[in-house]
């Protein structure tokens, strides 16, 4: 349906530095990915270690990790006060049961933590302010809808990996471009699937323009957010149809900003900004030459960004960055907004 291969691997080739809007990190346990990349000659590399420190912007006030403990905006409970905002999540997930194997999330005994992450935090004694800060930059839509079991499964995946995280040289979409180029036939693009019909002698795929494709079998890897737009004429259990119709995806929207100079290298402050402002979320340095930043919003923050025009959202973000970090004043411009929610595929 799209005009490119890659799906959620999407390298923005037209932007300075060619940043990725989709998947970036290749875990050490991505064995099939690495095997295919080796076969196709797709180069990977280990990125430089990112600094753990962040410039915190809480309640409109900017402060460093060393200033956090005694800050007036630090309204955590006494036993939490020494924990920086971006590490509260990791402090509390230490109380999750450890899954010995990734697949253990499906075992009956693991279902006791298939509860909202908020409920788990309450069980662990997290204060309301800790819950608010964790929710501010959660890799999910919110602590009320994220399952604690999902978090435990994610931690099991990370624990399984042995070795460094890697990136694809030139952007993640180099991988899918190489895969498409290695095929013996052309990939059909710009052809929206409207229906999948399963019959006694095979499967028929109907395209929006009226074209039909027939096959003995079809492997469909469309995300549910796209699959729910297709009519599926097949014997599917009601539970599966409900899952396709209702399963939520994490909402994520980004802004890519270009700077006239890498001001973050000269002001003595940490590169990354971590904010409870939903329009800022997290601000990452993508590179120093060209000097580029990425503003990353999730969940409610992404909804807020998506409800604004690109120009208004970009101006609001830049204004907040300039307030949080005065060295940025007059040095930033918006080059691209990107929302996964606005992508129908």
C-alpha positions as CSV (number, residue, x, y, z in Angstrom):
1,X,0.0,0.0,0.0
2,X,2.9,2.4,0.7
3,X,5.2,4.0,-1.8
4,X,8.3,2.4,-0.2
5,X,9.4,-0.8,1.5
6,X,10.3,-0.8,5.1
7,X,7.2,-0.4,7.1
8,X,8.2,0.8,10.6
9,X,11.8,1.0,9.4
10,X,11.8,4.5,7.9
11,X,14.9,6.5,7.2
12,X,14.1,10.2,6.4
13,X,16.6,10.5,3.6
14,X,15.6,14.1,2.7
15,X,16.6,15.4,6.2
16,X,20.1,16.4,7.2
17,X,21.9,13.4,8.7
18,X,19.2,11.0,7.4
19,X,17.6,10.3,10.8
20,X,15.4,7.3,11.4
21,X,11.7,7.8,12.3
22,X,11.2,4.1,13.0
23,X,13.2,1.2,14.5
24,X,16.8,2.0,15.1
25,X,18.4,-0.4,17.6
26,X,19.3,-4.0,16.6
27,X,19.5,-6.1,19.7
28,X,22.3,-8.7,20.1
29,X,19.6,-11.5,20.0
30,X,18.3,-10.4,16.6
31,X,19.9,-13.4,15.1
32,X,17.9,-13.6,11.9
33,X,18.4,-9.9,11.2
34,X,22.1,-10.2,11.6
35,X,22.3,-13.3,9.4
36,X,20.3,-11.7,6.6
37,X,22.3,-8.5,6.9
38,X,25.6,-10.5,6.6
39,X,24.3,-12.3,3.5
40,X,23.2,-9.0,1.8
41,X,26.3,-7.0,2.9
42,X,24.3,-4.5,5.0
43,X,26.8,-2.8,7.3
44,X,26.1,-2.3,11.0
45,X,28.0,-0.5,13.7
46,X,28.1,0.0,17.4
47,X,27.0,3.6,18.2
48,X,29.0,5.7,20.6
49,X,27.9,5.3,24.3
50,X,25.3,7.9,25.1
51,X,25.8,9.9,28.3
52,X,23.3,8.8,31.0
53,X,22.9,12.3,32.5
54,X,20.0,14.5,31.4
55,X,18.9,18.1,31.8
56,X,15.7,17.8,33.7
57,X,12.9,20.2,33.0
58,X,10.2,19.7,35.7
59,X,7.4,22.0,36.3
60,X,9.0,24.5,34.0
61,X,12.3,24.5,35.9
62,X,15.6,23.2,34.5
63,X,18.0,21.4,36.7
64,X,20.8,18.8,36.6
65,X,21.0,15.5,38.4
66,X,23.1,17.0,41.2
67,X,20.5,19.7,41.8
68,X,17.5,17.3,41.8
69,X,17.6,16.1,45.4
70,X,17.3,19.6,46.9
71,X,15.1,21.2,44.3
72,X,11.7,22.7,45.2
73,X,10.1,21.0,42.3
74,X,11.2,17.6,43.7
75,X,7.9,16.6,45.4
76,X,8.7,12.8,45.5
77,X,8.2,11.0,48.8
78,X,11.2,11.1,51.2
79,X,12.5,7.6,50.2
80,X,12.2,8.5,46.5
81,X,13.7,12.0,46.5
82,X,17.3,10.9,45.6
83,X,16.0,9.1,42.5
84,X,16.2,11.2,39.3
85,X,13.0,11.4,37.3
86,X,14.2,9.3,34.4
87,X,15.3,6.4,36.6
88,X,12.1,6.1,38.7
89,X,10.8,3.5,36.1
90,X,13.9,1.3,36.5
91,X,13.8,1.6,40.3
92,X,10.3,0.2,40.4
93,X,10.6,-2.5,37.8
94,X,13.3,-4.1,39.9
95,X,10.3,-5.4,41.9
96,X,8.9,-7.3,38.9
97,X,9.1,-11.1,38.9
98,X,12.0,-12.2,36.7
99,X,11.0,-14.3,33.7
100,X,13.7,-17.0,33.2
101,X,12.8,-17.3,29.5
102,X,11.0,-14.8,27.3
103,X,8.1,-17.2,26.5
104,X,7.4,-17.6,30.3
105,X,5.1,-14.6,30.1
106,X,2.5,-17.1,28.7
107,X,2.7,-19.4,31.8
108,X,-0.3,-19.3,34.2
109,X,1.8,-18.2,37.1
110,X,2.9,-15.1,35.2
111,X,-0.7,-13.9,34.8
112,X,-0.8,-12.5,38.3
113,X,1.1,-9.4,37.0
114,X,-1.1,-9.0,33.9
115,X,-2.4,-5.8,35.6
116,X,-2.1,-2.1,34.8
117,X,1.4,-0.8,35.4
118,X,-0.2,1.8,37.6
119,X,-1.6,-0.9,39.9
120,X,1.9,-2.5,40.1
121,X,3.4,0.8,41.0
122,X,0.9,1.3,43.8
123,X,1.7,-2.2,45.1
124,X,5.3,-1.2,45.2
125,X,4.6,1.9,47.2
126,X,5.3,4.5,44.4
127,X,4.0,7.9,45.3
128,X,1.5,9.8,43.1
129,X,4.3,12.1,42.0
130,X,6.5,9.1,41.1
131,X,3.6,7.7,39.1
132,X,3.1,11.1,37.3
133,X,6.8,11.4,36.4
134,X,7.0,7.7,35.2
135,X,3.9,8.4,33.0
136,X,5.4,11.5,31.6
137,X,7.9,9.7,29.4
138,X,6.7,6.1,29.4
139,X,7.4,4.0,26.3
140,X,3.7,3.3,26.1
141,X,0.4,5.2,26.1
142,X,0.1,5.4,29.8
143,X,0.6,3.6,33.1
144,X,-3.2,2.8,33.2
145,X,-3.1,0.8,30.0
146,X,0.4,-0.7,29.9
147,X,0.5,-4.2,31.4
148,X,3.1,-4.9,34.1
149,X,3.5,-8.4,32.4
150,X,4.4,-6.7,29.2
151,X,7.2,-4.8,31.0
152,X,8.4,-8.1,32.6
153,X,8.5,-9.7,29.1
154,X,10.5,-6.7,27.7
155,X,13.0,-7.0,30.5
156,X,13.4,-10.7,29.8
157,X,14.2,-9.9,26.1
158,X,16.9,-7.4,27.2
159,X,18.3,-9.9,29.7
160,X,18.6,-12.5,27.0
161,X,20.8,-10.3,24.8
162,X,24.5,-10.7,25.0
163,X,26.6,-8.1,23.2
164,X,26.2,-4.5,22.1
165,X,23.3,-2.7,20.5
166,X,24.0,-2.0,16.8
167,X,22.7,0.4,14.2
168,X,22.5,0.1,10.4
169,X,25.0,2.2,8.6
170,X,23.1,4.8,6.5
171,X,19.8,4.2,8.3
172,X,17.6,1.2,9.1
173,X,15.8,1.3,5.8
174,X,19.0,0.3,4.1
175,X,18.2,-3.2,5.4
176,X,14.8,-3.5,3.8
177,X,16.0,-1.8,0.6
178,X,18.6,-4.5,0.4
179,X,16.1,-7.2,1.1
180,X,13.7,-5.9,-1.6
181,X,16.6,-5.6,-4.1
182,X,17.6,-9.2,-3.5
183,X,14.2,-10.5,-4.6
184,X,13.6,-12.1,-8.0
185,X,10.6,-10.0,-8.7
186,X,9.5,-6.5,-8.1
187,X,7.7,-5.5,-4.9
188,X,4.2,-4.2,-5.7
189,X,3.9,-0.7,-4.2
190,X,1.0,1.9,-4.0
191,X,-1.5,-0.9,-4.0
192,X,-3.9,-0.8,-1.0
193,X,-5.3,-4.2,0.0
194,X,-9.1,-3.9,0.6
195,X,-9.9,-7.5,1.3
196,X,-8.5,-11.0,2.0
197,X,-10.8,-13.9,1.0
198,X,-9.9,-17.4,2.0
199,X,-11.6,-20.2,0.0
200,X,-11.3,-23.9,-0.3
201,X,-8.7,-23.7,-3.1
202,X,-6.6,-20.8,-1.9
203,X,-6.6,-17.1,-1.0
204,X,-7.6,-14.1,-3.0
205,X,-6.2,-10.6,-2.3
206,X,-8.3,-7.7,-3.6
207,X,-6.7,-4.4,-4.2
208,X,-8.5,-1.0,-3.9
209,X,-8.2,-0.4,-7.7
210,X,-10.0,-3.6,-8.5
211,X,-7.0,-5.8,-9.2
212,X,-7.1,-9.3,-7.7
213,X,-4.2,-11.6,-6.7
214,X,-4.6,-15.4,-6.1
215,X,-2.3,-17.7,-4.1
216,X,-2.3,-21.0,-2.3
217,X,-1.2,-19.2,0.9
218,X,-0.8,-15.7,2.2
219,X,1.5,-14.5,5.0
220,X,0.1,-11.2,6.3
221,X,2.3,-9.1,8.6
222,X,0.3,-5.9,8.4
223,X,0.0,-4.3,11.9
224,X,-3.5,-4.5,13.3
225,X,-3.9,-0.7,12.9
226,X,-3.7,-1.3,9.1
227,X,-5.2,-4.8,9.1
228,X,-8.4,-3.6,10.6
229,X,-9.1,-1.5,7.5
230,X,-9.2,-4.7,5.4
231,X,-12.2,-7.0,5.1
232,X,-11.1,-10.5,6.1
233,X,-13.3,-13.2,4.7
234,X,-12.0,-16.2,6.7
235,X,-12.8,-18.3,9.7
236,X,-11.3,-16.3,12.5
237,X,-12.3,-16.8,16.1
238,X,-14.2,-13.8,17.6
239,X,-11.4,-13.2,20.0
240,X,-8.9,-12.7,17.2
241,X,-11.3,-10.3,15.4
242,X,-11.7,-8.4,18.6
243,X,-7.9,-8.2,19.1
244,X,-7.4,-6.9,15.5
245,X,-10.1,-4.3,16.0
246,X,-9.1,-3.1,19.4
247,X,-5.4,-3.7,20.2
248,X,-3.8,-0.3,20.8
249,X,-0.3,0.7,19.5
250,X,1.9,3.1,21.3
251,X,1.3,6.6,19.9
252,X,4.5,8.3,19.0
253,X,5.1,11.7,17.3
254,X,8.5,13.4,16.6
255,X,9.9,16.7,15.7
256,X,13.2,17.0,13.9
257,X,15.0,20.3,14.5
258,X,18.1,21.7,12.9
259,X,20.5,24.0,14.8
260,X,22.8,26.6,13.5
261,X,25.5,25.2,15.8
262,X,25.8,22.4,18.4
263,X,25.1,24.7,21.3
264,X,24.8,21.7,23.7
265,X,28.5,21.1,23.4
266,X,29.4,24.5,24.9
267,X,26.9,25.3,27.7
268,X,28.1,22.8,30.2
269,X,24.7,21.0,30.4
270,X,23.8,17.4,29.6
271,X,22.9,16.9,25.9
272,X,19.5,15.2,26.5
273,X,16.5,17.0,27.9
274,X,14.0,15.0,30.0
275,X,10.8,16.9,30.6
276,X,7.3,16.5,32.2
277,X,6.0,19.0,29.6
278,X,4.0,16.9,27.2
279,X,5.1,19.0,24.3
280,X,8.8,18.3,25.0
281,X,8.9,14.8,26.4
282,X,12.5,13.8,25.6
283,X,14.9,15.8,23.4
284,X,17.8,13.8,21.9
285,X,20.9,15.0,20.0
286,X,21.0,13.2,16.7
287,X,24.4,14.6,15.7
288,X,26.8,17.5,15.9
289,X,27.5,17.8,12.1
290,X,24.9,18.4,11.0
291,X,23.6,19.7,14.3
292,X,20.2,18.0,14.7
293,X,17.8,17.3,17.5
294,X,14.8,15.0,17.8
295,X,11.9,15.7,20.1
296,X,10.2,12.5,21.1
297,X,6.6,12.4,22.5
298,X,4.5,9.4,23.4
299,X,0.9,8.8,24.4
300,X,-0.9,11.9,25.5
301,X,1.9,14.1,24.4
302,X,1.7,12.6,20.9
303,X,-2.0,13.3,20.9
304,X,-1.4,16.9,21.8
305,X,1.2,17.3,19.1
306,X,-1.0,15.6,16.5
307,X,-3.9,18.1,17.3
308,X,-1.7,21.1,16.3
309,X,-0.4,22.2,12.9
310,X,3.2,21.3,12.2
311,X,4.2,25.0,12.4
312,X,2.5,25.6,15.7
313,X,3.8,22.4,17.3
314,X,7.3,23.1,16.1
315,X,7.2,26.7,17.4
316,X,5.9,25.6,20.8
317,X,8.6,23.0,21.1
318,X,11.4,25.4,20.1
319,X,10.1,28.0,22.5
320,X,10.1,25.4,25.4
321,X,13.6,24.3,24.5
322,X,14.8,27.9,24.5
323,X,13.3,28.4,27.9
324,X,14.7,25.2,29.3
325,X,18.1,25.8,27.7
326,X,19.0,29.5,27.0
327,X,21.9,28.6,24.8
328,X,19.4,27.4,22.2
329,X,17.8,30.8,21.8
330,X,17.6,31.8,18.1
331,X,19.5,28.7,16.9
332,X,16.7,26.2,16.1
333,X,14.3,25.6,13.2
334,X,11.8,22.9,12.5
335,X,12.7,20.7,9.5
336,X,10.1,17.9,9.9
337,X,7.2,16.7,12.0
338,X,6.4,13.0,11.9
339,X,3.5,11.1,13.4
340,X,3.0,7.3,13.2
341,X,-0.7,7.8,14.0
342,X,-1.2,9.9,10.8
343,X,0.3,7.1,8.7
344,X,-2.6,4.9,7.5
345,X,-0.2,2.0,6.8
